[in-house]
Amino acid sequence: MSQDNLIKFKCTKCKRITHFSTKTKMVTKVLEMKKFCKFCRLHTMHKESKK
């Protein structure tokens, strides 16, 4: 993955960074996805965090 497009997803429940992904430069809104958190052991909402 290219480092300039890399974004981090932080769990909204435990506030830990658990997932990484890429995003195009044209997308300006903050991404939110429901993902599995290995620390909470639940499917929770993950929000894009700052770099």
C-alpha distance matrix in Angstrom:
0.0 3.7 6.3 8.8 7.7 6.9 10.2 12.3 15.0 18.3 21.2 24.2 26.6 25.7 23.4 20.8 17.0 16.1 13.0 9.6 8.2 7.4 10.6 12.3 14.5 17.6 17.4 19.3 20.6 19.4 18.0 19.9 19.4 21.5 19.7 21.0 21.4 22.0 24.2 26.3 26.3 26.5 24.6 24.4 23.0 19.7 19.4 16.6 17.3 17.4 15.0
3.7 0.0 3.8 5.6 5.8 6.3 10.1 12.9 16.1 19.3 22.5 25.2 27.9 27.0 24.3 22.0 18.2 18.1 15.2 11.4 9.9 7.9 10.2 11.1 12.4 15.9 16.3 17.9 19.8 19.0 18.2 20.7 20.9 23.4 21.9 23.6 23.7 24.6 26.4 28.5 28.9 28.9 27.0 26.3 24.5 21.1 20.0 16.8 17.1 16.5 13.7
6.3 3.8 0.0 3.8 5.5 5.1 8.6 11.1 14.6 17.4 20.9 23.5 26.2 25.0 22.1 19.8 16.2 16.8 14.4 10.8 10.2 8.8 10.7 12.0 12.7 16.4 16.4 17.3 19.0 17.9 17.6 20.0 20.7 23.2 21.8 23.3 22.9 23.8 25.1 27.3 28.1 28.3 26.6 25.5 23.7 20.0 18.6 15.2 14.8 13.6 10.5
8.8 5.6 3.8 0.0 3.8 5.7 8.6 11.9 15.3 18.2 21.8 23.8 26.9 26.1 22.9 21.2 17.7 18.7 16.2 12.5 11.2 8.8 9.3 9.8 9.5 13.3 13.8 14.4 16.7 16.2 16.5 19.4 20.7 23.6 22.8 24.8 24.5 25.9 27.1 28.9 29.9 29.7 27.7 26.3 23.9 20.3 18.4 14.7 14.4 12.8 10.0
7.7 5.8 5.5 3.8 0.0 3.8 6.5 10.2 13.1 16.4 19.8 21.8 25.0 24.6 21.6 20.0 16.5 17.0 14.0 10.3 8.2 5.2 5.6 6.6 7.5 11.0 11.0 12.3 14.1 13.6 13.4 16.4 17.4 20.4 19.8 22.1 22.3 24.0 25.5 27.0 27.8 27.2 24.9 23.6 21.1 17.7 15.9 12.5 13.1 12.4 10.4
6.9 6.3 5.1 5.7 3.8 0.0 3.8 6.9 10.1 13.3 16.7 19.1 22.0 21.4 18.5 16.6 12.9 13.4 10.6 6.9 5.8 4.6 6.8 9.4 10.7 13.9 12.9 13.8 14.8 13.3 12.6 15.0 15.6 18.3 17.2 19.1 19.0 20.5 21.9 23.6 24.4 24.1 22.1 20.9 18.8 15.2 13.8 10.5 10.9 10.7 8.6
10.2 10.1 8.6 8.6 6.5 3.8 0.0 3.8 6.8 9.9 13.3 15.5 18.6 18.2 15.2 13.7 10.3 11.2 8.7 5.8 5.4 5.7 6.9 10.2 11.4 13.9 12.0 12.3 12.4 10.3 9.6 11.6 12.7 15.4 14.6 16.8 16.5 18.4 19.5 20.8 22.0 21.4 19.4 17.7 15.4 11.8 10.1 6.8 7.3 7.9 7.0
12.3 12.9 11.1 11.9 10.2 6.9 3.8 0.0 3.8 6.5 10.0 12.5 15.2 14.5 11.6 10.0 6.5 7.7 6.1 4.7 6.6 8.6 10.2 13.7 15.0 17.3 14.9 14.8 14.1 11.0 10.0 10.9 11.6 13.7 12.5 14.1 13.2 15.1 15.9 17.3 18.7 18.3 16.7 15.0 13.1 9.3 8.3 5.7 5.6 7.5 7.3
15.0 16.1 14.6 15.3 13.1 10.1 6.8 3.8 0.0 3.8 6.7 9.2 12.0 11.9 9.5 8.4 5.7 6.3 5.1 5.9 7.8 10.4 11.6 15.3 16.9 18.5 15.5 15.4 13.7 10.3 8.6 8.2 8.5 10.2 9.2 11.1 10.3 12.9 13.6 14.4 15.8 15.0 13.2 11.2 9.3 5.6 5.3 4.6 5.8 9.1 10.3
18.3 19.3 17.4 18.2 16.4 13.3 9.9 6.5 3.8 0.0 3.8 6.3 8.8 8.4 5.8 5.3 4.3 6.2 7.2 9.1 11.5 14.2 15.2 18.8 20.0 21.5 18.4 17.6 15.6 11.8 10.7 9.4 10.0 10.8 9.9 11.0 9.2 11.8 11.5 12.0 14.2 13.6 12.5 10.0 8.5 5.2 5.4 6.2 6.0 9.4 11.3
21.2 22.5 20.9 21.8 19.8 16.7 13.3 10.0 6.7 3.8 0.0 3.8 5.4 5.8 4.9 5.5 6.4 7.0 8.8 11.6 14.0 17.0 18.0 21.6 23.0 24.2 20.8 20.1 17.6 13.8 12.3 9.9 9.7 9.2 8.4 8.9 6.9 9.9 9.3 8.9 11.2 10.3 9.5 6.8 6.3 4.5 6.6 9.0 9.4 12.9 15.0
24.2 25.2 23.5 23.8 21.8 19.1 15.5 12.5 9.2 6.3 3.8 0.0 3.8 6.0 5.4 8.0 9.6 10.7 12.3 14.8 16.7 19.3 19.7 23.0 24.1 24.8 21.3 20.1 17.1 13.5 12.5 9.8 10.4 10.0 10.6 11.5 9.8 12.9 11.8 10.4 13.1 11.5 10.7 7.1 5.9 5.7 6.7 9.8 10.2 13.6 16.4
26.6 27.9 26.2 26.9 25.0 22.0 18.6 15.2 12.0 8.8 5.4 3.8 0.0 3.8 5.8 8.3 10.9 11.6 14.0 17.1 19.4 22.3 23.0 26.5 27.7 28.5 25.0 23.9 20.9 17.3 16.1 13.2 13.1 11.7 11.6 11.4 9.1 11.7 9.8 7.8 10.9 9.7 10.1 7.1 7.8 8.5 10.4 13.4 13.5 16.8 19.3
25.7 27.0 25.0 26.1 24.6 21.4 18.2 14.5 11.9 8.4 5.8 6.0 3.8 0.0 3.8 5.6 9.0 10.1 13.2 16.3 19.2 22.3 23.5 27.0 28.2 29.5 26.2 25.1 22.5 18.8 17.7 15.3 15.1 13.9 12.9 12.0 8.7 10.3 7.7 6.9 10.6 10.7 11.9 9.6 10.5 10.1 11.7 14.0 13.3 16.2 18.2
23.4 24.3 22.1 22.9 21.6 18.5 15.2 11.6 9.5 5.8 4.9 5.4 5.8 3.8 0.0 3.8 6.8 9.1 11.9 14.3 17.1 19.8 20.8 24.3 25.1 26.6 23.5 22.1 19.8 16.1 15.5 13.7 14.3 14.0 13.2 13.2 10.2 12.1 10.0 10.1 13.4 13.4 13.7 10.9 10.6 9.0 9.6 11.2 9.8 12.5 14.6
20.8 22.0 19.8 21.2 20.0 16.6 13.7 10.0 8.4 5.3 5.5 8.0 8.3 5.6 3.8 0.0 3.8 6.1 9.3 11.9 15.2 18.2 19.8 23.4 24.6 26.4 23.5 22.6 20.7 17.0 16.0 14.5 14.5 14.3 12.5 12.0 8.7 9.9 8.2 9.7 12.5 13.2 13.6 11.7 11.8 9.5 10.5 11.4 10.0 12.5 13.7
17.0 18.2 16.2 17.7 16.5 12.9 10.3 6.5 5.7 4.3 6.4 9.6 10.9 9.0 6.8 3.8 0.0 3.8 6.2 8.2 11.6 14.6 16.5 20.1 21.4 23.6 20.8 20.3 18.9 15.3 14.1 13.2 13.1 13.5 11.5 11.6 9.1 10.3 10.0 11.8 13.9 14.4 14.0 12.4 11.9 8.8 9.5 9.3 8.2 10.7 11.2
16.1 18.1 16.8 18.7 17.0 13.4 11.2 7.7 6.3 6.2 7.0 10.7 11.6 10.1 9.1 6.1 3.8 0.0 3.8 7.1 10.6 14.1 16.5 20.3 22.2 24.2 21.4 21.5 20.0 16.5 14.5 13.2 12.1 11.9 9.1 8.6 6.5 7.5 8.5 10.5 11.5 12.2 11.8 11.1 11.4 8.6 10.5 10.8 10.9 13.7 14.0
13.0 15.2 14.4 16.2 14.0 10.6 8.7 6.1 5.1 7.2 8.8 12.3 14.0 13.2 11.9 9.3 6.2 3.8 0.0 3.8 6.9 10.6 13.1 16.9 19.2 21.1 18.5 19.1 17.9 14.8 12.4 11.7 10.4 11.0 8.4 9.1 8.6 10.0 11.9 13.5 13.9 13.9 12.5 12.0 11.5 8.5 9.9 9.5 10.5 13.2 13.2
9.6 11.4 10.8 12.5 10.3 6.9 5.8 4.7 5.9 9.1 11.6 14.8 17.1 16.3 14.3 11.9 8.2 7.1 3.8 0.0 3.8 7.2 10.1 13.8 16.0 18.3 16.2 17.1 16.6 13.9 11.8 12.4 11.7 13.2 11.2 12.5 12.3 13.7 15.5 17.2 17.7 17.6 15.9 15.2 14.0 10.6 10.9 9.2 10.2 12.1 11.3
8.2 9.9 10.2 11.2 8.2 5.8 5.4 6.6 7.8 11.5 14.0 16.7 19.4 19.2 17.1 15.2 11.6 10.6 6.9 3.8 0.0 3.8 6.9 10.5 13.2 15.3 13.3 14.9 14.7 12.8 10.5 11.8 11.3 13.5 12.1 14.3 14.9 16.7 18.7 20.0 20.2 19.6 17.3 16.6 14.9 11.8 11.6 9.5 11.4 13.0 12.3
7.4 7.9 8.8 8.8 5.2 4.6 5.7 8.6 10.4 14.2 17.0 19.3 22.3 22.3 19.8 18.2 14.6 14.1 10.6 7.2 3.8 0.0 3.8 6.9 9.7 12.0 10.8 12.8 13.5 12.5 10.8 13.1 13.3 16.1 15.3 17.8 18.6 20.4 22.4 23.6 23.9 23.1 20.6 19.7 17.5 14.4 13.4 10.7 12.5 13.3 12.3
10.6 10.2 10.7 9.3 5.6 6.8 6.9 10.2 11.6 15.2 18.0 19.7 23.0 23.5 20.8 19.8 16.5 16.5 13.1 10.1 6.9 3.8 0.0 3.8 6.6 8.4 7.0 9.3 10.4 10.2 9.2 12.3 13.2 16.6 16.7 19.6 20.5 22.8 24.6 25.4 25.9 24.6 21.8 20.5 17.8 14.9 13.2 10.4 12.5 13.1 12.6
12.3 11.1 12.0 9.8 6.6 9.4 10.2 13.7 15.3 18.8 21.6 23.0 26.5 27.0 24.3 23.4 20.1 20.3 16.9 13.8 10.5 6.9 3.8 0.0 3.8 5.5 5.8 8.7 11.0 12.0 11.6 15.1 16.3 19.8 20.2 23.2 24.3 26.6 28.4 29.1 29.6 28.2 25.3 23.9 21.0 18.4 16.4 13.5 15.5 15.4 14.8
14.5 12.4 12.7 9.5 7.5 10.7 11.4 15.0 16.9 20.0 23.0 24.1 27.7 28.2 25.1 24.6 21.4 22.2 19.2 16.0 13.2 9.7 6.6 3.8 0.0 3.8 5.6 7.2 10.5 12.1 12.9 16.6 18.5 22.1 22.7 25.8 26.5 29.0 30.3 31.1 31.9 30.5 27.7 25.9 22.8 20.0 17.5 14.3 15.7 14.8 14.3
17.6 15.9 16.4 13.3 11.0 13.9 13.9 17.3 18.5 21.5 24.2 24.8 28.5 29.5 26.6 26.4 23.6 24.2 21.1 18.3 15.3 12.0 8.4 5.5 3.8 0.0 3.8 6.1 9.3 11.9 12.8 16.5 18.5 22.2 23.4 26.8 27.8 30.5 32.0 32.3 33.1 31.3 28.1 26.3 23.0 20.7 18.2 15.5 17.4 16.9 17.1
17.4 16.3 16.4 13.8 11.0 12.9 12.0 14.9 15.5 18.4 20.8 21.3 25.0 26.2 23.5 23.5 20.8 21.4 18.5 16.2 13.3 10.8 7.0 5.8 5.6 3.8 0.0 3.8 6.0 8.4 9.1 12.7 14.9 18.7 20.1 23.6 24.6 27.5 28.9 29.0 29.8 27.8 24.7 22.7 19.3 17.2 14.6 12.3 14.6 14.8 15.6
19.3 17.9 17.3 14.4 12.3 13.8 12.3 14.8 15.4 17.6 20.1 20.1 23.9 25.1 22.1 22.6 20.3 21.5 19.1 17.1 14.9 12.8 9.3 8.7 7.2 6.1 3.8 0.0 3.8 6.7 8.9 12.6 15.5 19.2 20.8 24.3 24.8 27.9 28.7 28.7 30.0 28.0 25.1 22.6 19.0 16.9 13.7 11.4 13.1 12.9 14.2
20.6 19.8 19.0 16.7 14.1 14.8 12.4 14.1 13.7 15.6 17.6 17.1 20.9 22.5 19.8 20.7 18.9 20.0 17.9 16.6 14.7 13.5 10.4 11.0 10.5 9.3 6.0 3.8 0.0 3.8 6.3 9.5 12.7 16.3 18.4 21.9 22.5 25.8 26.5 26.1 27.4 25.2 22.2 19.6 15.9 14.2 11.0 9.5 11.8 12.4 14.6
19.4 19.0 17.9 16.2 13.6 13.3 10.3 11.0 10.3 11.8 13.8 13.5 17.3 18.8 16.1 17.0 15.3 16.5 14.8 13.9 12.8 12.5 10.2 12.0 12.1 11.9 8.4 6.7 3.8 0.0 3.8 6.7 10.2 13.6 15.4 18.7 19.0 22.3 22.8 22.4 24.0 21.9 19.1 16.3 12.7 10.7 7.3 6.0 8.4 9.8 12.4
18.0 18.2 17.6 16.5 13.4 12.6 9.6 10.0 8.6 10.7 12.3 12.5 16.1 17.7 15.5 16.0 14.1 14.5 12.4 11.8 10.5 10.8 9.2 11.6 12.9 12.8 9.1 8.9 6.3 3.8 0.0 3.8 6.7 10.4 12.1 15.6 16.4 19.8 20.8 20.3 21.4 19.2 16.2 13.8 10.3 8.4 6.0 5.5 9.1 11.4 13.6
19.9 20.7 20.0 19.4 16.4 15.0 11.6 10.9 8.2 9.4 9.9 9.8 13.2 15.3 13.7 14.5 13.2 13.2 11.7 12.4 11.8 13.1 12.3 15.1 16.6 16.5 12.7 12.6 9.5 6.7 3.8 0.0 3.8 7.0 9.3 12.8 13.7 17.3 18.3 17.3 18.3 15.8 12.7 10.3 6.7 5.6 4.5 6.4 9.9 13.1 15.5
19.4 20.9 20.7 20.7 17.4 15.6 12.7 11.6 8.5 10.0 9.7 10.4 13.1 15.1 14.3 14.5 13.1 12.1 10.4 11.7 11.3 13.3 13.2 16.3 18.5 18.5 14.9 15.5 12.7 10.2 6.7 3.8 0.0 3.7 6.1 9.8 11.5 15.1 16.6 15.6 15.9 13.3 9.9 8.3 5.6 5.3 6.6 8.7 12.1 15.6 17.5
21.5 23.4 23.2 23.6 20.4 18.3 15.4 13.7 10.2 10.8 9.2 10.0 11.7 13.9 14.0 14.3 13.5 11.9 11.0 13.2 13.5 16.1 16.6 19.8 22.1 22.2 18.7 19.2 16.3 13.6 10.4 7.0 3.7 0.0 3.8 7.1 9.3 12.9 14.6 13.0 12.8 9.9 6.3 5.4 4.3 5.8 8.7 11.5 14.4 18.1 20.0
19.7 21.9 21.8 22.8 19.8 17.2 14.6 12.5 9.2 9.9 8.4 10.6 11.6 12.9 13.2 12.5 11.5 9.1 8.4 11.2 12.1 15.3 16.7 20.2 22.7 23.4 20.1 20.8 18.4 15.4 12.1 9.3 6.1 3.8 0.0 3.8 6.4 9.6 11.8 11.0 10.4 8.3 5.3 5.7 6.3 6.3 9.8 11.9 14.4 18.0 19.4
21.0 23.6 23.3 24.8 22.1 19.1 16.8 14.1 11.1 11.0 8.9 11.5 11.4 12.0 13.2 12.0 11.6 8.6 9.1 12.5 14.3 17.8 19.6 23.2 25.8 26.8 23.6 24.3 21.9 18.7 15.6 12.8 9.8 7.1 3.8 0.0 3.8 6.3 9.0 8.3 6.9 5.7 4.2 6.2 8.5 8.7 12.4 14.6 16.4 20.0 21.1
21.4 23.7 22.9 24.5 22.3 19.0 16.5 13.2 10.3 9.2 6.9 9.8 9.1 8.7 10.2 8.7 9.1 6.5 8.6 12.3 14.9 18.6 20.5 24.3 26.5 27.8 24.6 24.8 22.5 19.0 16.4 13.7 11.5 9.3 6.4 3.8 0.0 3.8 5.5 5.4 5.5 5.7 6.1 6.7 9.0 8.6 12.0 14.1 15.0 18.5 19.6
22.0 24.6 23.8 25.9 24.0 20.5 18.4 15.1 12.9 11.8 9.9 12.9 11.7 10.3 12.1 9.9 10.3 7.5 10.0 13.7 16.7 20.4 22.8 26.6 29.0 30.5 27.5 27.9 25.8 22.3 19.8 17.3 15.1 12.9 9.6 6.3 3.8 0.0 3.8 5.7 4.9 7.3 9.0 10.2 12.8 12.2 15.4 17.0 17.6 20.7 21.3
24.2 26.4 25.1 27.1 25.5 21.9 19.5 15.9 13.6 11.5 9.3 11.8 9.8 7.7 10.0 8.2 10.0 8.5 11.9 15.5 18.7 22.4 24.6 28.4 30.3 32.0 28.9 28.7 26.5 22.8 20.8 18.3 16.6 14.6 11.8 9.0 5.5 3.8 0.0 3.8 5.5 8.2 10.5 10.8 13.3 12.7 15.6 17.5 17.3 20.3 21.2
26.3 28.5 27.3 28.9 27.0 23.6 20.8 17.3 14.4 12.0 8.9 10.4 7.8 6.9 10.1 9.7 11.8 10.5 13.5 17.2 20.0 23.6 25.4 29.1 31.1 32.3 29.0 28.7 26.1 22.4 20.3 17.3 15.6 13.0 11.0 8.3 5.4 5.7 3.8 0.0 3.8 5.4 8.2 8.4 11.4 11.9 15.1 17.6 17.9 21.3 22.7
26.3 28.9 28.1 29.9 27.8 24.4 22.0 18.7 15.8 14.2 11.2 13.1 10.9 10.6 13.4 12.5 13.9 11.5 13.9 17.7 20.2 23.9 25.9 29.6 31.9 33.1 29.8 30.0 27.4 24.0 21.4 18.3 15.9 12.8 10.4 6.9 5.5 4.9 5.5 3.8 0.0 3.8 7.1 9.0 12.5 13.3 16.8 19.3 20.2 23.6 24.8
26.5 28.9 28.3 29.7 27.2 24.1 21.4 18.3 15.0 13.6 10.3 11.5 9.7 10.7 13.4 13.2 14.4 12.2 13.9 17.6 19.6 23.1 24.6 28.2 30.5 31.3 27.8 28.0 25.2 21.9 19.2 15.8 13.3 9.9 8.3 5.7 5.7 7.3 8.2 5.4 3.8 0.0 3.8 5.9 9.7 11.4 15.0 18.0 19.3 23.0 24.6
24.6 27.0 26.6 27.7 24.9 22.1 19.4 16.7 13.2 12.5 9.5 10.7 10.1 11.9 13.7 13.6 14.0 11.8 12.5 15.9 17.3 20.6 21.8 25.3 27.7 28.1 24.7 25.1 22.2 19.1 16.2 12.7 9.9 6.3 5.3 4.2 6.1 9.0 10.5 8.2 7.1 3.8 0.0 3.8 7.1 9.1 12.8 15.8 17.8 21.5 23.3
24.4 26.3 25.5 26.3 23.6 20.9 17.7 15.0 11.2 10.0 6.8 7.1 7.1 9.6 10.9 11.7 12.4 11.1 12.0 15.2 16.6 19.7 20.5 23.9 25.9 26.3 22.7 22.6 19.6 16.3 13.8 10.3 8.3 5.4 5.7 6.2 6.7 10.2 10.8 8.4 9.0 5.9 3.8 0.0 3.8 6.3 9.8 13.1 15.0 18.7 20.9
23.0 24.5 23.7 23.9 21.1 18.8 15.4 13.1 9.3 8.5 6.3 5.9 7.8 10.5 10.6 11.8 11.9 11.4 11.5 14.0 14.9 17.5 17.8 21.0 22.8 23.0 19.3 19.0 15.9 12.7 10.3 6.7 5.6 4.3 6.3 8.5 9.0 12.8 13.3 11.4 12.5 9.7 7.1 3.8 0.0 3.8 6.5 10.1 12.4 16.1 18.6
19.7 21.1 20.0 20.3 17.7 15.2 11.8 9.3 5.6 5.2 4.5 5.7 8.5 10.1 9.0 9.5 8.8 8.6 8.5 10.6 11.8 14.4 14.9 18.4 20.0 20.7 17.2 16.9 14.2 10.7 8.4 5.6 5.3 5.8 6.3 8.7 8.6 12.2 12.7 11.9 13.3 11.4 9.1 6.3 3.8 0.0 3.8 6.8 9.0 12.8 15.0
19.4 20.0 18.6 18.4 15.9 13.8 10.1 8.3 5.3 5.4 6.6 6.7 10.4 11.7 9.6 10.5 9.5 10.5 9.9 10.9 11.6 13.4 13.2 16.4 17.5 18.2 14.6 13.7 11.0 7.3 6.0 4.5 6.6 8.7 9.8 12.4 12.0 15.4 15.6 15.1 16.8 15.0 12.8 9.8 6.5 3.8 0.0 3.8 6.2 9.8 12.5
16.6 16.8 15.2 14.7 12.5 10.5 6.8 5.7 4.6 6.2 9.0 9.8 13.4 14.0 11.2 11.4 9.3 10.8 9.5 9.2 9.5 10.7 10.4 13.5 14.3 15.5 12.3 11.4 9.5 6.0 5.5 6.4 8.7 11.5 11.9 14.6 14.1 17.0 17.5 17.6 19.3 18.0 15.8 13.1 10.1 6.8 3.8 0.0 3.8 6.9 9.2
17.3 17.1 14.8 14.4 13.1 10.9 7.3 5.6 5.8 6.0 9.4 10.2 13.5 13.3 9.8 10.0 8.2 10.9 10.5 10.2 11.4 12.5 12.5 15.5 15.7 17.4 14.6 13.1 11.8 8.4 9.1 9.9 12.1 14.4 14.4 16.4 15.0 17.6 17.3 17.9 20.2 19.3 17.8 15.0 12.4 9.0 6.2 3.8 0.0 3.8 6.5
17.4 16.5 13.6 12.8 12.4 10.7 7.9 7.5 9.1 9.4 12.9 13.6 16.8 16.2 12.5 12.5 10.7 13.7 13.2 12.1 13.0 13.3 13.1 15.4 14.8 16.9 14.8 12.9 12.4 9.8 11.4 13.1 15.6 18.1 18.0 20.0 18.5 20.7 20.3 21.3 23.6 23.0 21.5 18.7 16.1 12.8 9.8 6.9 3.8 0.0 3.8
15.0 13.7 10.5 10.0 10.4 8.6 7.0 7.3 10.3 11.3 15.0 16.4 19.3 18.2 14.6 13.7 11.2 14.0 13.2 11.3 12.3 12.3 12.6 14.8 14.3 17.1 15.6 14.2 14.6 12.4 13.6 15.5 17.5 20.0 19.4 21.1 19.6 21.3 21.2 22.7 24.8 24.6 23.3 20.9 18.6 15.0 12.5 9.2 6.5 3.8 0.0
